[in-house]
Amino acid sequence: MRKIQFGDATLVTLTDARPPPADFRYAFAAHTADFDAPARQIWAPDGLFHTRFAVHALVQDGAVTLIDAGIGPEPSAYFNGLSGRLDTELAQAGLDAAMITRVVFTHFHLDHVGWASREGRPCFPKARYVAPEAELAHWQRLGGEAALPHHVAAFARSIAPLLAQGLVDPVRPDHPLPGPLALTYRSLPGHTAGHCAVIAADGARRLAIAGDSWHSPAQIERPDWGHRADADPQAASAARRSFARWAHDTGAVVAAGHFPEHQAFGRVAAGDDGGLVWEPLG
């Protein structure tokens, strides 16, 4: 668990689960020819992709907004029985389910929706749930064809009950998200059809929760490296480039949920070769 202060709000990164490391060449399968590139040597020196399934909690005046909802409490067949511990992480941060008034999804992959509901009941009884309009429309239009089967099953288990109860609010990018904290979506399609980052503003300062824009810090230097879960690799690469440039130009603090916890908060900085690189906060 790590925390940063942003204005009068606190952002806490919570690790719901941590899968075993995978071969970097498996995670970024289309780019095995670049395996010995400097970006991989810096960010994956052991040749392994170390990741985690994070949930971010934005706390202000006793109200809590969760960004994404982890893998969930039930063992995941797709991840060999891995289950989440968000309830424990919340307790260790001095938070509980009753304090959560809003859950904001960046997209609907299984490691982002697991704690949304359980056995048809919302896990956070006082919360409204917010989703990118394009992401929700994609799933409602395509149903069982919207994504790979393990994601479809997670949507049916965790999101469909909320939709049936009228608890999900679709929101367009750049429109204010309903709730106590001033947040907006930034559209970054490619990883999924309606994938978004979540942006908070405090005067001229910006805080961005990146969703799955990046899975490894190496992708900021090498935006052409797509993760195997990207639905549209070309669009995802373009989104990584534009988002990194925006983060650099605005000086935004960025929270990246799949980065190892000690690298989870950072800024996008100029590299020695004129490109962009990840610079973790101390």
Contacts in CASP RR format, 6 or more apart in sequence:
PFRMAT RR
TARGET T0000
AUTHOR 0000-0000-0000
METHOD contacts of the structure
MODEL  1
MRKIQFGDATLVTLTDARPPPADFRYAFAAHTADFDAPARQIWAPDGLFH
TRFAVHALVQDGAVTLIDAGIGPEPSAYFNGLSGRLDTELAQAGLDAAMI
TRVVFTHFHLDHVGWASREGRPCFPKARYVAPEAELAHWQRLGGEAALPH
HVAAFARSIAPLLAQGLVDPVRPDHPLPGPLALTYRSLPGHTAGHCAVIA
ADGARRLAIAGDSWHSPAQIERPDWGHRADADPQAASAARRSFARWAHDT
GAVVAAGHFPEHQAFGRVAAGDDGGLVWEPLG
1 12 0 8 1.000
1 13 0 8 1.000
1 14 0 8 1.000
1 15 0 8 1.000
1 89 0 8 1.000
1 92 0 8 1.000
1 93 0 8 1.000
1 261 0 8 1.000
2 12 0 8 1.000
2 13 0 8 1.000
2 261 0 8 1.000
2 262 0 8 1.000
2 264 0 8 1.000
2 265 0 8 1.000
3 10 0 8 1.000
3 11 0 8 1.000
3 12 0 8 1.000
3 13 0 8 1.000
3 93 0 8 1.000
4 10 0 8 1.000
4 11 0 8 1.000
4 253 0 8 1.000
4 255 0 8 1.000
4 265 0 8 1.000
4 281 0 8 1.000
5 11 0 8 1.000
6 200 0 8 1.000
6 202 0 8 1.000
6 205 0 8 1.000
6 207 0 8 1.000
6 253 0 8 1.000
7 202 0 8 1.000
7 205 0 8 1.000
8 60 0 8 1.000
8 61 0 8 1.000
9 58 0 8 1.000
9 59 0 8 1.000
9 60 0 8 1.000
9 181 0 8 1.000
9 200 0 8 1.000
10 58 0 8 1.000
10 59 0 8 1.000
10 60 0 8 1.000
11 56 0 8 1.000
11 57 0 8 1.000
11 58 0 8 1.000
11 59 0 8 1.000
11 207 0 8 1.000
11 209 0 8 1.000
11 255 0 8 1.000
11 265 0 8 1.000
12 56 0 8 1.000
12 57 0 8 1.000
12 58 0 8 1.000
12 59 0 8 1.000
12 93 0 8 1.000
12 95 0 8 1.000
13 54 0 8 1.000
13 55 0 8 1.000
13 56 0 8 1.000
13 255 0 8 1.000
13 257 0 8 1.000
13 261 0 8 1.000
13 264 0 8 1.000
13 265 0 8 1.000
14 54 0 8 1.000
14 55 0 8 1.000
14 56 0 8 1.000
14 57 0 8 1.000
14 86 0 8 1.000
14 89 0 8 1.000
14 90 0 8 1.000
14 93 0 8 1.000
15 52 0 8 1.000
15 53 0 8 1.000
15 54 0 8 1.000
15 85 0 8 1.000
15 89 0 8 1.000
15 261 0 8 1.000
16 52 0 8 1.000
16 53 0 8 1.000
16 54 0 8 1.000
16 55 0 8 1.000
16 70 0 8 1.000
16 71 0 8 1.000
16 72 0 8 1.000
16 84 0 8 1.000
16 85 0 8 1.000
16 86 0 8 1.000
16 89 0 8 1.000
16 111 0 8 1.000
16 115 0 8 1.000
17 52 0 8 1.000
17 53 0 8 1.000
17 70 0 8 1.000
17 71 0 8 1.000
17 72 0 8 1.000
17 79 0 8 1.000
17 82 0 8 1.000
17 83 0 8 1.000
17 84 0 8 1.000
17 85 0 8 1.000
17 111 0 8 1.000
18 51 0 8 1.000
18 52 0 8 1.000
18 53 0 8 1.000
19 51 0 8 1.000
19 52 0 8 1.000
19 53 0 8 1.000
19 79 0 8 1.000
19 82 0 8 1.000
21 46 0 8 1.000
21 48 0 8 1.000
21 49 0 8 1.000
21 50 0 8 1.000
21 51 0 8 1.000
22 48 0 8 1.000
22 49 0 8 1.000
22 51 0 8 1.000
23 47 0 8 1.000
23 48 0 8 1.000
23 49 0 8 1.000
24 35 0 8 1.000
24 40 0 8 1.000
24 44 0 8 1.000
24 47 0 8 1.000
24 48 0 8 1.000
24 49 0 8 1.000
24 216 0 8 1.000
25 32 0 8 1.000
25 35 0 8 1.000
25 47 0 8 1.000
26 49 0 8 1.000
26 228 0 8 1.000
27 49 0 8 1.000
27 51 0 8 1.000
27 215 0 8 1.000
27 216 0 8 1.000
27 227 0 8 1.000
27 228 0 8 1.000
28 49 0 8 1.000
28 216 0 8 1.000
28 225 0 8 1.000
28 226 0 8 1.000
28 227 0 8 1.000
28 228 0 8 1.000
29 228 0 8 1.000
30 225 0 8 1.000
30 226 0 8 1.000
30 228 0 8 1.000
30 233 0 8 1.000
31 222 0 8 1.000
31 224 0 8 1.000
31 225 0 8 1.000
31 226 0 8 1.000
34 40 0 8 1.000
34 222 0 8 1.000
34 225 0 8 1.000
35 47 0 8 1.000
37 222 0 8 1.000
38 221 0 8 1.000
39 218 0 8 1.000
39 221 0 8 1.000
39 222 0 8 1.000
39 225 0 8 1.000
40 47 0 8 1.000
40 218 0 8 1.000
42 217 0 8 1.000
42 218 0 8 1.000
43 216 0 8 1.000
43 217 0 8 1.000
43 218 0 8 1.000
43 278 0 8 1.000
44 50 0 8 1.000
44 216 0 8 1.000
44 218 0 8 1.000
49 215 0 8 1.000
49 216 0 8 1.000
50 260 0 8 1.000
51 215 0 8 1.000
51 216 0 8 1.000
51 258 0 8 1.000
51 259 0 8 1.000
51 260 0 8 1.000
52 257 0 8 1.000
52 258 0 8 1.000
52 259 0 8 1.000
52 260 0 8 1.000
52 261 0 8 1.000
53 70 0 8 1.000
53 71 0 8 1.000
53 84 0 8 1.000
53 111 0 8 1.000
53 112 0 8 1.000
53 258 0 8 1.000
54 68 0 8 1.000
54 70 0 8 1.000
54 257 0 8 1.000
54 258 0 8 1.000
54 261 0 8 1.000
54 264 0 8 1.000
55 66 0 8 1.000
55 67 0 8 1.000
55 68 0 8 1.000
55 69 0 8 1.000
55 70 0 8 1.000
55 86 0 8 1.000
55 89 0 8 1.000
55 115 0 8 1.000
56 66 0 8 1.000
56 67 0 8 1.000
56 68 0 8 1.000
56 209 0 8 1.000
56 255 0 8 1.000
56 257 0 8 1.000
57 64 0 8 1.000
57 65 0 8 1.000
57 66 0 8 1.000
57 67 0 8 1.000
57 90 0 8 1.000
57 93 0 8 1.000
57 95 0 8 1.000
57 100 0 8 1.000
58 64 0 8 1.000
58 65 0 8 1.000
58 66 0 8 1.000
58 67 0 8 1.000
58 181 0 8 1.000
58 183 0 8 1.000
58 200 0 8 1.000
59 95 0 8 1.000
60 180 0 8 1.000
60 181 0 8 1.000
61 180 0 8 1.000
62 99 0 8 1.000
63 99 0 8 1.000
63 101 0 8 1.000
63 102 0 8 1.000
63 180 0 8 1.000
63 181 0 8 1.000
64 95 0 8 1.000
64 99 0 8 1.000
64 100 0 8 1.000
64 101 0 8 1.000
65 100 0 8 1.000
65 101 0 8 1.000
65 102 0 8 1.000
65 103 0 8 1.000
65 104 0 8 1.000
65 179 0 8 1.000
65 180 0 8 1.000
65 181 0 8 1.000
65 183 0 8 1.000
66 100 0 8 1.000
66 102 0 8 1.000
66 103 0 8 1.000
66 104 0 8 1.000
66 124 0 8 1.000
66 127 0 8 1.000
67 104 0 8 1.000
67 106 0 8 1.000
67 198 0 8 1.000
67 209 0 8 1.000
67 211 0 8 1.000
68 103 0 8 1.000
68 104 0 8 1.000
68 105 0 8 1.000
68 106 0 8 1.000
68 112 0 8 1.000
68 113 0 8 1.000
68 211 0 8 1.000
69 86 0 8 1.000
69 103 0 8 1.000
69 105 0 8 1.000
69 112 0 8 1.000
69 113 0 8 1.000
69 114 0 8 1.000
69 115 0 8 1.000
69 116 0 8 1.000
69 123 0 8 1.000
69 158 0 8 1.000
70 84 0 8 1.000
70 86 0 8 1.000
70 111 0 8 1.000
70 112 0 8 1.000
70 113 0 8 1.000
70 114 0 8 1.000
70 115 0 8 1.000
71 79 0 8 1.000
71 82 0 8 1.000
71 83 0 8 1.000
71 84 0 8 1.000
71 110 0 8 1.000
71 111 0 8 1.000
71 114 0 8 1.000
72 83 0 8 1.000
72 84 0 8 1.000
72 86 0 8 1.000
72 114 0 8 1.000
72 115 0 8 1.000
72 158 0 8 1.000
73 83 0 8 1.000
73 84 0 8 1.000
73 86 0 8 1.000
73 87 0 8 1.000
73 114 0 8 1.000
73 115 0 8 1.000
73 118 0 8 1.000
74 83 0 8 1.000
74 118 0 8 1.000
75 81 0 8 1.000
75 82 0 8 1.000
75 83 0 8 1.000
76 82 0 8 1.000
76 83 0 8 1.000
76 110 0 8 1.000
77 150 0 8 1.000
78 110 0 8 1.000
78 150 0 8 1.000
84 115 0 8 1.000
86 115 0 8 1.000
87 97 0 8 1.000
90 96 0 8 1.000
90 97 0 8 1.000
97 123 0 8 1.000
97 124 0 8 1.000
97 125 0 8 1.000
98 125 0 8 1.000
98 126 0 8 1.000
100 124 0 8 1.000
100 126 0 8 1.000
100 127 0 8 1.000
101 126 0 8 1.000
101 127 0 8 1.000
101 128 0 8 1.000
101 179 0 8 1.000
101 180 0 8 1.000
102 127 0 8 1.000
102 128 0 8 1.000
102 129 0 8 1.000
102 130 0 8 1.000
102 177 0 8 1.000
102 178 0 8 1.000
102 179 0 8 1.000
102 180 0 8 1.000
102 181 0 8 1.000
103 116 0 8 1.000
103 124 0 8 1.000
103 127 0 8 1.000
103 128 0 8 1.000
103 129 0 8 1.000
103 130 0 8 1.000
104 129 0 8 1.000
104 130 0 8 1.000
104 177 0 8 1.000
104 183 0 8 1.000
104 198 0 8 1.000
105 112 0 8 1.000
105 113 0 8 1.000
105 116 0 8 1.000
105 129 0 8 1.000
105 130 0 8 1.000
105 131 0 8 1.000
105 132 0 8 1.000
105 135 0 8 1.000
106 112 0 8 1.000
106 132 0 8 1.000
106 195 0 8 1.000
106 196 0 8 1.000
106 197 0 8 1.000
106 198 0 8 1.000
106 209 0 8 1.000
106 211 0 8 1.000
106 212 0 8 1.000
107 132 0 8 1.000
107 135 0 8 1.000
107 191 0 8 1.000
107 192 0 8 1.000
107 194 0 8 1.000
107 195 0 8 1.000
107 196 0 8 1.000
107 211 0 8 1.000
107 212 0 8 1.000
108 131 0 8 1.000
108 135 0 8 1.000
108 139 0 8 1.000
108 146 0 8 1.000
108 147 0 8 1.000
108 151 0 8 1.000
108 154 0 8 1.000
108 155 0 8 1.000
108 159 0 8 1.000
108 192 0 8 1.000
109 147 0 8 1.000
109 151 0 8 1.000
109 154 0 8 1.000
109 192 0 8 1.000
109 212 0 8 1.000
109 229 0 8 1.000
110 150 0 8 1.000
110 151 0 8 1.000
110 153 0 8 1.000
110 154 0 8 1.000
112 211 0 8 1.000
112 212 0 8 1.000
113 154 0 8 1.000
113 155 0 8 1.000
113 158 0 8 1.000
113 159 0 8 1.000
114 154 0 8 1.000
114 157 0 8 1.000
114 158 0 8 1.000
115 123 0 8 1.000
115 124 0 8 1.000
115 158 0 8 1.000
116 122 0 8 1.000
116 123 0 8 1.000
116 129 0 8 1.000
116 158 0 8 1.000
116 159 0 8 1.000
116 162 0 8 1.000
117 123 0 8 1.000
117 157 0 8 1.000
117 158 0 8 1.000
117 159 0 8 1.000
117 161 0 8 1.000
117 162 0 8 1.000
120 161 0 8 1.000
121 161 0 8 1.000
122 129 0 8 1.000
122 161 0 8 1.000
122 162 0 8 1.000
122 165 0 8 1.000
122 167 0 8 1.000
127 167 0 8 1.000
128 167 0 8 1.000
128 169 0 8 1.000
128 178 0 8 1.000
128 179 0 8 1.000
129 162 0 8 1.000
129 167 0 8 1.000
129 168 0 8 1.000
129 169 0 8 1.000
130 168 0 8 1.000
130 169 0 8 1.000
130 170 0 8 1.000
130 171 0 8 1.000
130 177 0 8 1.000
130 178 0 8 1.000
131 168 0 8 1.000
131 169 0 8 1.000
131 170 0 8 1.000
131 171 0 8 1.000
132 170 0 8 1.000
132 171 0 8 1.000
132 172 0 8 1.000
132 173 0 8 1.000
132 185 0 8 1.000
132 187 0 8 1.000
132 194 0 8 1.000
132 195 0 8 1.000
132 196 0 8 1.000
133 170 0 8 1.000
133 171 0 8 1.000
133 172 0 8 1.000
134 187 0 8 1.000
134 189 0 8 1.000
134 193 0 8 1.000
134 194 0 8 1.000
135 192 0 8 1.000
135 193 0 8 1.000
135 194 0 8 1.000
135 195 0 8 1.000
135 196 0 8 1.000
136 168 0 8 1.000
136 170 0 8 1.000
137 170 0 8 1.000
138 146 0 8 1.000
138 192 0 8 1.000
138 193 0 8 1.000
138 194 0 8 1.000
139 146 0 8 1.000
139 147 0 8 1.000
139 155 0 8 1.000
139 159 0 8 1.000
143 152 0 8 1.000
144 152 0 8 1.000
146 152 0 8 1.000
146 155 0 8 1.000
147 155 0 8 1.000
147 192 0 8 1.000
147 231 0 8 1.000
159 168 0 8 1.000
162 168 0 8 1.000
169 178 0 8 1.000
171 177 0 8 1.000
171 178 0 8 1.000
171 185 0 8 1.000
172 185 0 8 1.000
173 184 0 8 1.000
173 185 0 8 1.000
173 186 0 8 1.000
173 187 0 8 1.000
173 196 0 8 1.000
174 184 0 8 1.000
174 185 0 8 1.000
174 186 0 8 1.000
175 184 0 8 1.000
175 185 0 8 1.000
176 182 0 8 1.000
176 183 0 8 1.000
176 184 0 8 1.000
177 183 0 8 1.000
177 184 0 8 1.000
177 185 0 8 1.000
177 198 0 8 1.000
181 200 0 8 1.000
182 200 0 8 1.000
182 201 0 8 1.000
183 198 0 8 1.000
183 199 0 8 1.000
183 200 0 8 1.000
184 198 0 8 1.000
184 199 0 8 1.000
184 201 0 8 1.000
185 196 0 8 1.000
185 197 0 8 1.000
185 198 0 8 1.000
185 199 0 8 1.000
186 196 0 8 1.000
186 197 0 8 1.000
186 198 0 8 1.000
186 199 0 8 1.000
186 208 0 8 1.000
186 243 0 8 1.000
186 246 0 8 1.000
187 194 0 8 1.000
187 195 0 8 1.000
187 196 0 8 1.000
188 195 0 8 1.000
188 196 0 8 1.000
188 197 0 8 1.000
188 213 0 8 1.000
188 239 0 8 1.000
188 240 0 8 1.000
188 242 0 8 1.000
188 243 0 8 1.000
189 195 0 8 1.000
189 232 0 8 1.000
189 235 0 8 1.000
189 236 0 8 1.000
189 239 0 8 1.000
190 230 0 8 1.000
190 231 0 8 1.000
190 232 0 8 1.000
190 233 0 8 1.000
190 235 0 8 1.000
190 236 0 8 1.000
190 239 0 8 1.000
191 212 0 8 1.000
191 213 0 8 1.000
191 227 0 8 1.000
191 229 0 8 1.000
191 230 0 8 1.000
191 231 0 8 1.000
191 236 0 8 1.000
191 239 0 8 1.000
192 212 0 8 1.000
192 231 0 8 1.000
193 231 0 8 1.000
193 232 0 8 1.000
195 211 0 8 1.000
195 212 0 8 1.000
195 213 0 8 1.000
195 239 0 8 1.000
196 211 0 8 1.000
197 208 0 8 1.000
197 209 0 8 1.000
197 210 0 8 1.000
197 211 0 8 1.000
197 213 0 8 1.000
197 243 0 8 1.000
198 208 0 8 1.000
198 209 0 8 1.000
198 211 0 8 1.000
199 206 0 8 1.000
199 207 0 8 1.000
199 208 0 8 1.000
199 209 0 8 1.000
199 252 0 8 1.000
200 206 0 8 1.000
200 207 0 8 1.000
200 208 0 8 1.000
201 207 0 8 1.000
205 252 0 8 1.000
205 253 0 8 1.000
206 250 0 8 1.000
206 251 0 8 1.000
206 252 0 8 1.000
206 253 0 8 1.000
207 252 0 8 1.000
207 253 0 8 1.000
207 254 0 8 1.000
207 255 0 8 1.000
208 243 0 8 1.000
208 247 0 8 1.000
208 252 0 8 1.000
208 253 0 8 1.000
208 254 0 8 1.000
208 255 0 8 1.000
209 254 0 8 1.000
209 255 0 8 1.000
209 257 0 8 1.000
210 243 0 8 1.000
210 254 0 8 1.000
210 255 0 8 1.000
210 256 0 8 1.000
210 257 0 8 1.000
211 256 0 8 1.000
211 257 0 8 1.000
212 227 0 8 1.000
212 229 0 8 1.000
212 258 0 8 1.000
213 239 0 8 1.000
213 240 0 8 1.000
213 243 0 8 1.000
213 256 0 8 1.000
214 220 0 8 1.000
214 240 0 8 1.000
214 256 0 8 1.000
214 258 0 8 1.000
214 259 0 8 1.000
215 226 0 8 1.000
215 227 0 8 1.000
215 229 0 8 1.000
215 258 0 8 1.000
216 225 0 8 1.000
216 227 0 8 1.000
216 258 0 8 1.000
216 259 0 8 1.000
217 256 0 8 1.000
217 259 0 8 1.000
217 263 0 8 1.000
217 277 0 8 1.000
217 278 0 8 1.000
217 280 0 8 1.000
218 225 0 8 1.000
219 225 0 8 1.000
219 226 0 8 1.000
219 227 0 8 1.000
219 240 0 8 1.000
220 240 0 8 1.000
220 244 0 8 1.000
220 268 0 8 1.000
220 276 0 8 1.000
220 277 0 8 1.000
220 278 0 8 1.000
221 271 0 8 1.000
221 275 0 8 1.000
221 276 0 8 1.000
221 277 0 8 1.000
221 278 0 8 1.000
223 237 0 8 1.000
223 240 0 8 1.000
223 241 0 8 1.000
223 244 0 8 1.000
224 237 0 8 1.000
226 233 0 8 1.000
226 236 0 8 1.000
226 237 0 8 1.000
227 236 0 8 1.000
230 236 0 8 1.000
244 268 0 8 1.000
244 276 0 8 1.000
245 276 0 8 1.000
246 252 0 8 1.000
247 254 0 8 1.000
247 267 0 8 1.000
247 268 0 8 1.000
248 267 0 8 1.000
248 268 0 8 1.000
248 269 0 8 1.000
248 270 0 8 1.000
248 276 0 8 1.000
251 267 0 8 1.000
251 268 0 8 1.000
252 267 0 8 1.000
252 268 0 8 1.000
253 265 0 8 1.000
253 266 0 8 1.000
253 267 0 8 1.000
253 281 0 8 1.000
254 265 0 8 1.000
254 266 0 8 1.000
254 267 0 8 1.000
254 268 0 8 1.000
255 264 0 8 1.000
255 265 0 8 1.000
255 266 0 8 1.000
256 263 0 8 1.000
256 264 0 8 1.000
256 266 0 8 1.000
257 264 0 8 1.000
259 278 0 8 1.000
262 280 0 8 1.000
263 278 0 8 1.000
263 280 0 8 1.000
264 280 0 8 1.000
265 280 0 8 1.000
265 281 0 8 1.000
266 278 0 8 1.000
266 279 0 8 1.000
266 280 0 8 1.000
266 281 0 8 1.000
267 279 0 8 1.000
267 281 0 8 1.000
268 276 0 8 1.000
268 277 0 8 1.000
268 278 0 8 1.000
268 279 0 8 1.000
269 276 0 8 1.000
269 277 0 8 1.000
269 278 0 8 1.000
269 279 0 8 1.000
270 276 0 8 1.000
270 277 0 8 1.000
271 277 0 8 1.000
END
